[in-house]
């Protein structure tokens, strides 16, 4: 079973990975220090 929301590190936020996540209809977010405590969801 795949998770619905994946938390991507900046090192893994390449366009190839993002496009694959969009193709599989998986939501992802990229945390940074500003929103680490209250993460914002980035919808693909």
mmCIF entry with sequence, helices, sheets and N, C-alpha, C, O atoms, coordinates in Angstrom:
data_MODEL
# 
_entry.id   MODEL 
# 
_entity.id                         1 
_entity.type                       polymer 
_entity.pdbx_number_of_molecules   1 
# 
_entity_poly.entity_id                      1 
_entity_poly.type                           'polypeptide(L)' 
_entity_poly.nstd_linkage                   no 
_entity_poly.nstd_monomer                   no 
_entity_poly.pdbx_seq_one_letter_code       
;(UNK)(UNK)(UNK)(UNK)(UNK)(UNK)(UNK)(UNK)(UNK)(UNK)(UNK)(UNK)(UNK)(UNK)(UNK)(UNK)
(UNK)(UNK)(UNK)(UNK)(UNK)(UNK)(UNK)(UNK)(UNK)(UNK)(UNK)(UNK)(UNK)(UNK)(UNK)(UNK)
(UNK)(UNK)(UNK)(UNK)(UNK)(UNK)(UNK)(UNK)(UNK)(UNK)(UNK)(UNK)
;
_entity_poly.pdbx_seq_one_letter_code_can   XXXXXXXXXXXXXXXXXXXXXXXXXXXXXXXXXXXXXXXXXXXX 
_entity_poly.pdbx_strand_id                 A 
# 
loop_
_entity_poly_seq.entity_id 
_entity_poly_seq.num 
_entity_poly_seq.mon_id 
_entity_poly_seq.hetero 
1 1  UNK n 
1 2  UNK n 
1 3  UNK n 
1 4  UNK n 
1 5  UNK n 
1 6  UNK n 
1 7  UNK n 
1 8  UNK n 
1 9  UNK n 
1 10 UNK n 
1 11 UNK n 
1 12 UNK n 
1 13 UNK n 
1 14 UNK n 
1 15 UNK n 
1 16 UNK n 
1 17 UNK n 
1 18 UNK n 
1 19 UNK n 
1 20 UNK n 
1 21 UNK n 
1 22 UNK n 
1 23 UNK n 
1 24 UNK n 
1 25 UNK n 
1 26 UNK n 
1 27 UNK n 
1 28 UNK n 
1 29 UNK n 
1 30 UNK n 
1 31 UNK n 
1 32 UNK n 
1 33 UNK n 
1 34 UNK n 
1 35 UNK n 
1 36 UNK n 
1 37 UNK n 
1 38 UNK n 
1 39 UNK n 
1 40 UNK n 
1 41 UNK n 
1 42 UNK n 
1 43 UNK n 
1 44 UNK n 
# 
_struct_asym.id          A 
_struct_asym.entity_id   1 
# 
loop_
_struct_conf.conf_type_id 
_struct_conf.id 
_struct_conf.pdbx_PDB_helix_id 
_struct_conf.beg_label_comp_id 
_struct_conf.beg_label_asym_id 
_struct_conf.beg_label_seq_id 
_struct_conf.pdbx_beg_PDB_ins_code 
_struct_conf.end_label_comp_id 
_struct_conf.end_label_asym_id 
_struct_conf.end_label_seq_id 
_struct_conf.pdbx_end_PDB_ins_code 
_struct_conf.beg_auth_comp_id 
_struct_conf.beg_auth_asym_id 
_struct_conf.beg_auth_seq_id 
_struct_conf.end_auth_comp_id 
_struct_conf.end_auth_asym_id 
_struct_conf.end_auth_seq_id 
_struct_conf.pdbx_PDB_helix_class 
_struct_conf.details 
_struct_conf.pdbx_PDB_helix_length 
HELX_P HELX_P1 AA1 UNK A 10 ? UNK A 12 ? UNK A 10 UNK A 12 5 ? 3 
HELX_P HELX_P2 AA2 UNK A 15 ? UNK A 23 ? UNK A 15 UNK A 23 1 ? 9 
# 
_struct_conf_type.id          HELX_P 
_struct_conf_type.criteria    ? 
_struct_conf_type.reference   ? 
# 
_struct_sheet.id               AA1 
_struct_sheet.type             ? 
_struct_sheet.number_strands   2 
_struct_sheet.details          ? 
# 
_struct_sheet_order.sheet_id     AA1 
_struct_sheet_order.range_id_1   1 
_struct_sheet_order.range_id_2   2 
_struct_sheet_order.offset       ? 
_struct_sheet_order.sense        parallel 
# 
loop_
_struct_sheet_range.sheet_id 
_struct_sheet_range.id 
_struct_sheet_range.beg_label_comp_id 
_struct_sheet_range.beg_label_asym_id 
_struct_sheet_range.beg_label_seq_id 
_struct_sheet_range.pdbx_beg_PDB_ins_code 
_struct_sheet_range.end_label_comp_id 
_struct_sheet_range.end_label_asym_id 
_struct_sheet_range.end_label_seq_id 
_struct_sheet_range.pdbx_end_PDB_ins_code 
_struct_sheet_range.beg_auth_comp_id 
_struct_sheet_range.beg_auth_asym_id 
_struct_sheet_range.beg_auth_seq_id 
_struct_sheet_range.end_auth_comp_id 
_struct_sheet_range.end_auth_asym_id 
_struct_sheet_range.end_auth_seq_id 
AA1 1 UNK A 5  ? UNK A 8  ? UNK A 5  UNK A 8  
AA1 2 UNK A 27 ? UNK A 30 ? UNK A 27 UNK A 30 
# 
loop_
_atom_site.group_PDB 
_atom_site.id 
_atom_site.type_symbol 
_atom_site.label_atom_id 
_atom_site.label_alt_id 
_atom_site.label_comp_id 
_atom_site.label_asym_id 
_atom_site.label_entity_id 
_atom_site.label_seq_id 
_atom_site.pdbx_PDB_ins_code 
_atom_site.Cartn_x 
_atom_site.Cartn_y 
_atom_site.Cartn_z 
_atom_site.occupancy 
_atom_site.B_iso_or_equiv 
_atom_site.pdbx_formal_charge 
_atom_site.auth_seq_id 
_atom_site.auth_comp_id 
_atom_site.auth_asym_id 
_atom_site.auth_atom_id 
_atom_site.pdbx_PDB_model_num 
ATOM 1   N N  . UNK A 1 1  ? 0.842  -1.198 0.000   1.00 0.00 ? 1  UNK A N  1 
ATOM 2   C CA . UNK A 1 1  ? 0.000  0.000  0.000   1.00 0.00 ? 1  UNK A CA 1 
ATOM 3   C C  . UNK A 1 1  ? 0.876  1.247  0.000   1.00 0.00 ? 1  UNK A C  1 
ATOM 4   O O  . UNK A 1 1  ? 1.774  1.383  0.832   1.00 0.00 ? 1  UNK A O  1 
ATOM 5   N N  . UNK A 1 2  ? 0.616  2.145  -0.925  1.00 0.00 ? 2  UNK A N  1 
ATOM 6   C CA . UNK A 1 2  ? 1.444  3.339  -1.047  1.00 0.00 ? 2  UNK A CA 1 
ATOM 7   C C  . UNK A 1 2  ? 0.920  4.449  -0.141  1.00 0.00 ? 2  UNK A C  1 
ATOM 8   O O  . UNK A 1 2  ? -0.292 4.586  0.026   1.00 0.00 ? 2  UNK A O  1 
ATOM 9   N N  . UNK A 1 3  ? 1.809  5.234  0.441   1.00 0.00 ? 3  UNK A N  1 
ATOM 10  C CA . UNK A 1 3  ? 1.341  6.394  1.209   1.00 0.00 ? 3  UNK A CA 1 
ATOM 11  C C  . UNK A 1 3  ? 0.758  7.444  0.278   1.00 0.00 ? 3  UNK A C  1 
ATOM 12  O O  . UNK A 1 3  ? 1.192  7.576  -0.866  1.00 0.00 ? 3  UNK A O  1 
ATOM 13  N N  . UNK A 1 4  ? -0.219 8.183  0.764   1.00 0.00 ? 4  UNK A N  1 
ATOM 14  C CA . UNK A 1 4  ? -0.870 9.180  -0.068  1.00 0.00 ? 4  UNK A CA 1 
ATOM 15  C C  . UNK A 1 4  ? -0.045 10.446 -0.190  1.00 0.00 ? 4  UNK A C  1 
ATOM 16  O O  . UNK A 1 4  ? -0.066 11.098 -1.234  1.00 0.00 ? 4  UNK A O  1 
ATOM 17  N N  . UNK A 1 5  ? 0.680  10.805 0.857   1.00 0.00 ? 5  UNK A N  1 
ATOM 18  C CA . UNK A 1 5  ? 1.493  12.018 0.831   1.00 0.00 ? 5  UNK A CA 1 
ATOM 19  C C  . UNK A 1 5  ? 2.924  11.635 1.153   1.00 0.00 ? 5  UNK A C  1 
ATOM 20  O O  . UNK A 1 5  ? 3.192  11.018 2.184   1.00 0.00 ? 5  UNK A O  1 
ATOM 21  N N  . UNK A 1 6  ? 3.829  11.995 0.285   1.00 0.00 ? 6  UNK A N  1 
ATOM 22  C CA . UNK A 1 6  ? 5.238  11.691 0.481   1.00 0.00 ? 6  UNK A CA 1 
ATOM 23  C C  . UNK A 1 6  ? 5.959  12.980 0.820   1.00 0.00 ? 6  UNK A C  1 
ATOM 24  O O  . UNK A 1 6  ? 5.745  14.009 0.179   1.00 0.00 ? 6  UNK A O  1 
ATOM 25  N N  . UNK A 1 7  ? 6.804  12.923 1.819   1.00 0.00 ? 7  UNK A N  1 
ATOM 26  C CA . UNK A 1 7  ? 7.605  14.081 2.183   1.00 0.00 ? 7  UNK A CA 1 
ATOM 27  C C  . UNK A 1 7  ? 8.954  13.965 1.485   1.00 0.00 ? 7  UNK A C  1 
ATOM 28  O O  . UNK A 1 7  ? 9.748  13.073 1.784   1.00 0.00 ? 7  UNK A O  1 
ATOM 29  N N  . UNK A 1 8  ? 9.200  14.875 0.555   1.00 0.00 ? 8  UNK A N  1 
ATOM 30  C CA . UNK A 1 8  ? 10.432 14.821 -0.235  1.00 0.00 ? 8  UNK A CA 1 
ATOM 31  C C  . UNK A 1 8  ? 11.485 15.718 0.384   1.00 0.00 ? 8  UNK A C  1 
ATOM 32  O O  . UNK A 1 8  ? 11.207 16.850 0.780   1.00 0.00 ? 8  UNK A O  1 
ATOM 33  N N  . UNK A 1 9  ? 12.691 15.198 0.461   1.00 0.00 ? 9  UNK A N  1 
ATOM 34  C CA . UNK A 1 9  ? 13.809 16.051 0.822   1.00 0.00 ? 9  UNK A CA 1 
ATOM 35  C C  . UNK A 1 9  ? 14.211 16.840 -0.421  1.00 0.00 ? 9  UNK A C  1 
ATOM 36  O O  . UNK A 1 9  ? 13.927 16.420 -1.543  1.00 0.00 ? 9  UNK A O  1 
ATOM 37  N N  . UNK A 1 10 ? 14.866 17.970 -0.228  1.00 0.00 ? 10 UNK A N  1 
ATOM 38  C CA . UNK A 1 10 ? 15.235 18.781 -1.389  1.00 0.00 ? 10 UNK A CA 1 
ATOM 39  C C  . UNK A 1 10 ? 16.175 18.034 -2.325  1.00 0.00 ? 10 UNK A C  1 
ATOM 40  O O  . UNK A 1 10 ? 16.181 18.293 -3.529  1.00 0.00 ? 10 UNK A O  1 
ATOM 41  N N  . UNK A 1 11 ? 16.963 17.120 -1.793  1.00 0.00 ? 11 UNK A N  1 
ATOM 42  C CA . UNK A 1 11 ? 17.885 16.359 -2.633  1.00 0.00 ? 11 UNK A CA 1 
ATOM 43  C C  . UNK A 1 11 ? 17.135 15.440 -3.589  1.00 0.00 ? 11 UNK A C  1 
ATOM 44  O O  . UNK A 1 11 ? 17.659 15.086 -4.645  1.00 0.00 ? 11 UNK A O  1 
ATOM 45  N N  . UNK A 1 12 ? 15.909 15.049 -3.230  1.00 0.00 ? 12 UNK A N  1 
ATOM 46  C CA . UNK A 1 12 ? 15.148 14.114 -4.047  1.00 0.00 ? 12 UNK A CA 1 
ATOM 47  C C  . UNK A 1 12 ? 14.052 14.796 -4.843  1.00 0.00 ? 12 UNK A C  1 
ATOM 48  O O  . UNK A 1 12 ? 13.249 14.118 -5.483  1.00 0.00 ? 12 UNK A O  1 
ATOM 49  N N  . UNK A 1 13 ? 13.998 16.116 -4.820  1.00 0.00 ? 13 UNK A N  1 
ATOM 50  C CA . UNK A 1 13 ? 12.900 16.804 -5.495  1.00 0.00 ? 13 UNK A CA 1 
ATOM 51  C C  . UNK A 1 13 ? 13.284 17.169 -6.923  1.00 0.00 ? 13 UNK A C  1 
ATOM 52  O O  . UNK A 1 13 ? 13.208 18.335 -7.310  1.00 0.00 ? 13 UNK A O  1 
ATOM 53  N N  . UNK A 1 14 ? 13.693 16.183 -7.701  1.00 0.00 ? 14 UNK A N  1 
ATOM 54  C CA . UNK A 1 14 ? 14.028 16.424 -9.098  1.00 0.00 ? 14 UNK A CA 1 
ATOM 55  C C  . UNK A 1 14 ? 12.765 16.344 -9.946  1.00 0.00 ? 14 UNK A C  1 
ATOM 56  O O  . UNK A 1 14 ? 11.744 15.812 -9.511  1.00 0.00 ? 14 UNK A O  1 
ATOM 57  N N  . UNK A 1 15 ? 12.848 16.878 -11.157 1.00 0.00 ? 15 UNK A N  1 
ATOM 58  C CA . UNK A 1 15 ? 11.674 16.882 -12.023 1.00 0.00 ? 15 UNK A CA 1 
ATOM 59  C C  . UNK A 1 15 ? 11.258 15.474 -12.423 1.00 0.00 ? 15 UNK A C  1 
ATOM 60  O O  . UNK A 1 15 ? 10.069 15.206 -12.594 1.00 0.00 ? 15 UNK A O  1 
ATOM 61  N N  . UNK A 1 16 ? 12.218 14.576 -12.574 1.00 0.00 ? 16 UNK A N  1 
ATOM 62  C CA . UNK A 1 16 ? 11.881 13.206 -12.960 1.00 0.00 ? 16 UNK A CA 1 
ATOM 63  C C  . UNK A 1 16 ? 11.062 12.522 -11.874 1.00 0.00 ? 16 UNK A C  1 
ATOM 64  O O  . UNK A 1 16 ? 10.089 11.825 -12.162 1.00 0.00 ? 16 UNK A O  1 
ATOM 65  N N  . UNK A 1 17 ? 11.464 12.728 -10.627 1.00 0.00 ? 17 UNK A N  1 
ATOM 66  C CA . UNK A 1 17 ? 10.729 12.114 -9.520  1.00 0.00 ? 17 UNK A CA 1 
ATOM 67  C C  . UNK A 1 17 ? 9.361  12.773 -9.372  1.00 0.00 ? 17 UNK A C  1 
ATOM 68  O O  . UNK A 1 17 ? 8.367  12.086 -9.136  1.00 0.00 ? 17 UNK A O  1 
ATOM 69  N N  . UNK A 1 18 ? 9.302  14.101 -9.510  1.00 0.00 ? 18 UNK A N  1 
ATOM 70  C CA . UNK A 1 18 ? 8.015  14.790 -9.405  1.00 0.00 ? 18 UNK A CA 1 
ATOM 71  C C  . UNK A 1 18 ? 7.055  14.334 -10.490 1.00 0.00 ? 18 UNK A C  1 
ATOM 72  O O  . UNK A 1 18 ? 5.869  14.139 -10.224 1.00 0.00 ? 18 UNK A O  1 
ATOM 73  N N  . UNK A 1 19 ? 7.551  14.160 -11.708 1.00 0.00 ? 19 UNK A N  1 
ATOM 74  C CA . UNK A 1 19 ? 6.660  13.749 -12.787 1.00 0.00 ? 19 UNK A CA 1 
ATOM 75  C C  . UNK A 1 19 ? 6.168  12.324 -12.571 1.00 0.00 ? 19 UNK A C  1 
ATOM 76  O O  . UNK A 1 19 ? 5.029  12.004 -12.913 1.00 0.00 ? 19 UNK A O  1 
ATOM 77  N N  . UNK A 1 20 ? 7.017  11.462 -12.006 1.00 0.00 ? 20 UNK A N  1 
ATOM 78  C CA . UNK A 1 20 ? 6.566  10.098 -11.709 1.00 0.00 ? 20 UNK A CA 1 
ATOM 79  C C  . UNK A 1 20 ? 5.510  10.105 -10.616 1.00 0.00 ? 20 UNK A C  1 
ATOM 80  O O  . UNK A 1 20 ? 4.546  9.343  -10.681 1.00 0.00 ? 20 UNK A O  1 
ATOM 81  N N  . UNK A 1 21 ? 5.682  10.964 -9.605  1.00 0.00 ? 21 UNK A N  1 
ATOM 82  C CA . UNK A 1 21 ? 4.682  11.050 -8.549  1.00 0.00 ? 21 UNK A CA 1 
ATOM 83  C C  . UNK A 1 21 ? 3.367  11.587 -9.101  1.00 0.00 ? 21 UNK A C  1 
ATOM 84  O O  . UNK A 1 21 ? 2.296  11.126 -8.706  1.00 0.00 ? 21 UNK A O  1 
ATOM 85  N N  . UNK A 1 22 ? 3.435  12.553 -10.008 1.00 0.00 ? 22 UNK A N  1 
ATOM 86  C CA . UNK A 1 22 ? 2.207  13.071 -10.613 1.00 0.00 ? 22 UNK A CA 1 
ATOM 87  C C  . UNK A 1 22 ? 1.516  11.997 -11.432 1.00 0.00 ? 22 UNK A C  1 
ATOM 88  O O  . UNK A 1 22 ? 0.289  11.897 -11.431 1.00 0.00 ? 22 UNK A O  1 
ATOM 89  N N  . UNK A 1 23 ? 2.316  11.186 -12.137 1.00 0.00 ? 23 UNK A N  1 
ATOM 90  C CA . UNK A 1 23 ? 1.738  10.135 -12.972 1.00 0.00 ? 23 UNK A CA 1 
ATOM 91  C C  . UNK A 1 23 ? 1.034  9.093  -12.109 1.00 0.00 ? 23 UNK A C  1 
ATOM 92  O O  . UNK A 1 23 ? -0.006 8.560  -12.497 1.00 0.00 ? 23 UNK A O  1 
ATOM 93  N N  . UNK A 1 24 ? 1.601  8.806  -10.943 1.00 0.00 ? 24 UNK A N  1 
ATOM 94  C CA . UNK A 1 24 ? 0.987  7.836  -10.033 1.00 0.00 ? 24 UNK A CA 1 
ATOM 95  C C  . UNK A 1 24 ? -0.054 8.470  -9.130  1.00 0.00 ? 24 UNK A C  1 
ATOM 96  O O  . UNK A 1 24 ? -0.625 7.797  -8.271  1.00 0.00 ? 24 UNK A O  1 
ATOM 97  N N  . UNK A 1 25 ? -0.313 9.794  -9.321  1.00 0.00 ? 25 UNK A N  1 
ATOM 98  C CA . UNK A 1 25 ? -1.296 10.541 -8.531  1.00 0.00 ? 25 UNK A CA 1 
ATOM 99  C C  . UNK A 1 25 ? -0.978 10.484 -7.041  1.00 0.00 ? 25 UNK A C  1 
ATOM 100 O O  . UNK A 1 25 ? -1.861 10.246 -6.216  1.00 0.00 ? 25 UNK A O  1 
ATOM 101 N N  . UNK A 1 26 ? 0.287  10.706 -6.705  1.00 0.00 ? 26 UNK A N  1 
ATOM 102 C CA . UNK A 1 26 ? 0.712  10.736 -5.309  1.00 0.00 ? 26 UNK A CA 1 
ATOM 103 C C  . UNK A 1 26 ? 1.028  12.176 -4.943  1.00 0.00 ? 26 UNK A C  1 
ATOM 104 O O  . UNK A 1 26 ? 1.763  12.863 -5.653  1.00 0.00 ? 26 UNK A O  1 
ATOM 105 N N  . UNK A 1 27 ? 0.466  12.624 -3.830  1.00 0.00 ? 27 UNK A N  1 
ATOM 106 C CA . UNK A 1 27 ? 0.759  13.977 -3.372  1.00 0.00 ? 27 UNK A CA 1 
ATOM 107 C C  . UNK A 1 27 ? 2.107  13.992 -2.673  1.00 0.00 ? 27 UNK A C  1 
ATOM 108 O O  . UNK A 1 27 ? 2.504  13.017 -2.035  1.00 0.00 ? 27 UNK A O  1 
ATOM 109 N N  . UNK A 1 28 ? 2.799  15.105 -2.803  1.00 0.00 ? 28 UNK A N  1 
ATOM 110 C CA . UNK A 1 28 ? 4.094  15.209 -2.144  1.00 0.00 ? 28 UNK A CA 1 
ATOM 111 C C  . UNK A 1 28 ? 4.250  16.607 -1.578  1.00 0.00 ? 28 UNK A C  1 
ATOM 112 O O  . UNK A 1 28 ? 3.572  17.546 -1.995  1.00 0.00 ? 28 UNK A O  1 
ATOM 113 N N  . UNK A 1 29 ? 5.158  16.724 -0.621  1.00 0.00 ? 29 UNK A N  1 
ATOM 114 C CA . UNK A 1 29 ? 5.480  18.033 -0.075  1.00 0.00 ? 29 UNK A CA 1 
ATOM 115 C C  . UNK A 1 29 ? 6.976  18.079 0.156   1.00 0.00 ? 29 UNK A C  1 
ATOM 116 O O  . UNK A 1 29 ? 7.619  17.055 0.388   1.00 0.00 ? 29 UNK A O  1 
ATOM 117 N N  . UNK A 1 30 ? 7.518  19.286 0.089   1.00 0.00 ? 30 UNK A N  1 
ATOM 118 C CA . UNK A 1 30 ? 8.948  19.475 0.304   1.00 0.00 ? 30 UNK A CA 1 
ATOM 119 C C  . UNK A 1 30 ? 9.112  20.320 1.556   1.00 0.00 ? 30 UNK A C  1 
ATOM 120 O O  . UNK A 1 30 ? 8.869  21.526 1.515   1.00 0.00 ? 30 UNK A O  1 
ATOM 121 N N  . UNK A 1 31 ? 9.516  19.721 2.664   1.00 0.00 ? 31 UNK A N  1 
ATOM 122 C CA . UNK A 1 31 ? 9.650  20.496 3.897   1.00 0.00 ? 31 UNK A CA 1 
ATOM 123 C C  . UNK A 1 31 ? 10.908 21.354 3.876   1.00 0.00 ? 31 UNK A C  1 
ATOM 124 O O  . UNK A 1 31 ? 11.924 20.980 3.290   1.00 0.00 ? 31 UNK A O  1 
ATOM 125 N N  . UNK A 1 32 ? 10.823 22.496 4.518   1.00 0.00 ? 32 UNK A N  1 
ATOM 126 C CA . UNK A 1 32 ? 12.012 23.293 4.774   1.00 0.00 ? 32 UNK A CA 1 
ATOM 127 C C  . UNK A 1 32 ? 11.956 23.759 6.225   1.00 0.00 ? 32 UNK A C  1 
ATOM 128 O O  . UNK A 1 32 ? 11.029 23.402 6.951   1.00 0.00 ? 32 UNK A O  1 
ATOM 129 N N  . UNK A 1 33 ? 12.911 24.531 6.645   1.00 0.00 ? 33 UNK A N  1 
ATOM 130 C CA . UNK A 1 33 ? 12.939 24.909 8.060   1.00 0.00 ? 33 UNK A CA 1 
ATOM 131 C C  . UNK A 1 33 ? 11.737 25.756 8.444   1.00 0.00 ? 33 UNK A C  1 
ATOM 132 O O  . UNK A 1 33 ? 11.242 25.675 9.568   1.00 0.00 ? 33 UNK A O  1 
ATOM 133 N N  . UNK A 1 34 ? 11.270 26.569 7.504   1.00 0.00 ? 34 UNK A N  1 
ATOM 134 C CA . UNK A 1 34 ? 10.176 27.483 7.817   1.00 0.00 ? 34 UNK A CA 1 
ATOM 135 C C  . UNK A 1 34 ? 8.881  26.723 8.103   1.00 0.00 ? 34 UNK A C  1 
ATOM 136 O O  . UNK A 1 34 ? 8.145  27.078 9.023   1.00 0.00 ? 34 UNK A O  1 
ATOM 137 N N  . UNK A 1 35 ? 8.603  25.686 7.322   1.00 0.00 ? 35 UNK A N  1 
ATOM 138 C CA . UNK A 1 35 ? 7.341  24.976 7.515   1.00 0.00 ? 35 UNK A CA 1 
ATOM 139 C C  . UNK A 1 35 ? 7.543  23.563 8.050   1.00 0.00 ? 35 UNK A C  1 
ATOM 140 O O  . UNK A 1 35 ? 6.699  22.695 7.829   1.00 0.00 ? 35 UNK A O  1 
ATOM 141 N N  . UNK A 1 36 ? 8.644  23.320 8.747   1.00 0.00 ? 36 UNK A N  1 
ATOM 142 C CA . UNK A 1 36 ? 8.890  21.980 9.277   1.00 0.00 ? 36 UNK A CA 1 
ATOM 143 C C  . UNK A 1 36 ? 7.904  21.645 10.396  1.00 0.00 ? 36 UNK A C  1 
ATOM 144 O O  . UNK A 1 36 ? 7.465  20.502 10.519  1.00 0.00 ? 36 UNK A O  1 
ATOM 145 N N  . UNK A 1 37 ? 7.556  22.655 11.218  1.00 0.00 ? 37 UNK A N  1 
ATOM 146 C CA . UNK A 1 37 ? 6.618  22.388 12.305  1.00 0.00 ? 37 UNK A CA 1 
ATOM 147 C C  . UNK A 1 37 ? 5.184  22.349 11.808  1.00 0.00 ? 37 UNK A C  1 
ATOM 148 O O  . UNK A 1 37 ? 4.385  21.543 12.286  1.00 0.00 ? 37 UNK A O  1 
ATOM 149 N N  . UNK A 1 38 ? 4.844  23.212 10.850  1.00 0.00 ? 38 UNK A N  1 
ATOM 150 C CA . UNK A 1 38 ? 3.515  23.194 10.240  1.00 0.00 ? 38 UNK A CA 1 
ATOM 151 C C  . UNK A 1 38 ? 3.707  22.989 8.747   1.00 0.00 ? 38 UNK A C  1 
ATOM 152 O O  . UNK A 1 38 ? 3.743  23.961 7.994   1.00 0.00 ? 38 UNK A O  1 
ATOM 153 N N  . UNK A 1 39 ? 3.831  21.750 8.307   1.00 0.00 ? 39 UNK A N  1 
ATOM 154 C CA . UNK A 1 39 ? 4.136  21.516 6.891   1.00 0.00 ? 39 UNK A CA 1 
ATOM 155 C C  . UNK A 1 39 ? 2.978  21.913 5.983   1.00 0.00 ? 39 UNK A C  1 
ATOM 156 O O  . UNK A 1 39 ? 1.815  21.628 6.269   1.00 0.00 ? 39 UNK A O  1 
ATOM 157 N N  . UNK A 1 40 ? 3.319  22.570 4.897   1.00 0.00 ? 40 UNK A N  1 
ATOM 158 C CA . UNK A 1 40 ? 2.316  22.894 3.895   1.00 0.00 ? 40 UNK A CA 1 
ATOM 159 C C  . UNK A 1 40 ? 2.344  21.800 2.846   1.00 0.00 ? 40 UNK A C  1 
ATOM 160 O O  . UNK A 1 40 ? 3.410  21.307 2.476   1.00 0.00 ? 40 UNK A O  1 
ATOM 161 N N  . UNK A 1 41 ? 1.176  21.426 2.373   1.00 0.00 ? 41 UNK A N  1 
ATOM 162 C CA . UNK A 1 41 ? 1.117  20.376 1.368   1.00 0.00 ? 41 UNK A CA 1 
ATOM 163 C C  . UNK A 1 41 ? 1.186  20.998 -0.009  1.00 0.00 ? 41 UNK A C  1 
ATOM 164 O O  . UNK A 1 41 ? 0.423  21.910 -0.329  1.00 0.00 ? 41 UNK A O  1 
ATOM 165 N N  . UNK A 1 42 ? 2.095  20.507 -0.815  1.00 0.00 ? 42 UNK A N  1 
ATOM 166 C CA . UNK A 1 42 ? 2.195  20.940 -2.199  1.00 0.00 ? 42 UNK A CA 1 
ATOM 167 C C  . UNK A 1 42 ? 1.482  19.905 -3.047  1.00 0.00 ? 42 UNK A C  1 
ATOM 168 O O  . UNK A 1 42 ? 1.892  18.746 -3.100  1.00 0.00 ? 42 UNK A O  1 
ATOM 169 N N  . UNK A 1 43 ? 0.422  20.320 -3.706  1.00 0.00 ? 43 UNK A N  1 
ATOM 170 C CA . UNK A 1 43 ? -0.309 19.375 -4.530  1.00 0.00 ? 43 UNK A CA 1 
ATOM 171 C C  . UNK A 1 43 ? 0.278  19.385 -5.928  1.00 0.00 ? 43 UNK A C  1 
ATOM 172 O O  . UNK A 1 43 ? 0.481  20.451 -6.509  1.00 0.00 ? 43 UNK A O  1 
ATOM 173 N N  . UNK A 1 44 ? 0.552  18.215 -6.470  1.00 0.00 ? 44 UNK A N  1 
ATOM 174 C CA . UNK A 1 44 ? 1.149  18.169 -7.812  1.00 0.00 ? 44 UNK A CA 1 
ATOM 175 C C  . UNK A 1 44 ? 0.160  18.588 -8.889  1.00 0.00 ? 44 UNK A C  1 
ATOM 176 O O  . UNK A 1 44 ? 0.504  18.605 -10.071 1.00 0.00 ? 44 UNK A O  1 
# 
